Amino acid sequence: MIRLIWLGCLAYLTVGLGQLVVGAVMEPMVGAYGVQYGDGGQLIMNQFLGGLAGTLLAPWLMRQLGRRTLLLGAMTLMAAAEIAYSLAPPWGAMLALGPVAGFGFGITETVVGSFIIGSAGEKGNVAMSRVEMSFGLGALLMPLVGALLIDIDRWRLAFGVVGVLAAITVVLWVSLWPTILNAAPVGNGQVDVQGKKGRKSVRLPLLGTGPARWVLIACAVFFFLYVGFEMSYAHYLPTLLVQAGGITEATAALALGVYWGAMTIGRLFAGQLADRIGSTSYLLSMCGIAAAAFVLMGLFGGPAPMFVLAGVAGLAMSGMFAIALVFANRYAPGMTERTTSLLLACGLFGGAVLPKLVGWSLDELGGDETRWLLAGFAVLLLAVAAAASAASRKAARAAAKLAA
């Protein structure tokens, strides 16, 4: 299990670096190609669409190809696409490579996540928090790596860094493939039930059955909101600070370091805390702290309060993704691959939709109103977490009645 976690951390670190590399070198990239920022946004969108396709197709592809072939193939696609980016291809080729890279990212994140949850059992909270910490570390490091390479006019090497790391990841997974993955299958939506003619395998509906279905629906909405909310805040925090006045763009960018640094530190302890107080209590308390932090941002938009509250928000939000993913899978036995795929797809969809809404708010309404929009997202996230908690209690009572 330890080997699986370490390999999972390496895979998630690569995905974290790769998902942010385009944004990290956006400024010199559009200048070098003579394109507009909207064209750079199209490249990000192409990667997103590829990631969404990979996430949704991962369970089916795993059944067709097998877990080992699919994961190693996806990581190889990541490596090839990132190295191709670094070779200065024409802009049309860059756009064509976007879905390929995204497809590899989406499958890797989904498959590795399902491996961890399916194999970790009761230690799922701690295991996923460790792996998610690696993603946050990648997100923290990539802007720094990009800035250093831009300073020496070697910004294309940022893609090469991701490509080489992806290639190393493939080699290590090939040579150190965790034997725990050969011992027991990860749930793919089929369970054995007792029928009149004996036990048979039955394929479950996408959102499960009975009261547990409402837990999964609430969790799907939670992931849509959480990822979209997180991406909105991460993309526009420097802009909000600059619009508030009295701060330079360079200083404003440091707030992202505070936010992602707090996220990374928080993930070191999120799993143990969730195990100690319970997953539902953890999600409700952290959502409550995040909501309070964003309401305070709405009230106090100055640089100093925003920097402090960015750290508080990062700590509060650090474990939500991993703990919610494990929480949902506990109410969907036999569906680990499909549940992980569904929730990650909802998150990707939210990551595409909500930042566009926040960008529109900044353009049309201004920074003050946008801070309150983010506060509204945080309060809504708390409400959805409460709904998931209530649904989980009903599902637990129904399961207890069936067992009695």
Helices and strands as residue ranges (DSSP letters): H 2-24, H 26-33, H 37-65, H 67-85, H 91-120, G 121-123, H 124-151, H 157-175, H 180-183, E 190-195, E 198-203, H 212-244, H 249-277, H 279-299, H 303-317, H 320-330, H 336-364, H 367-403
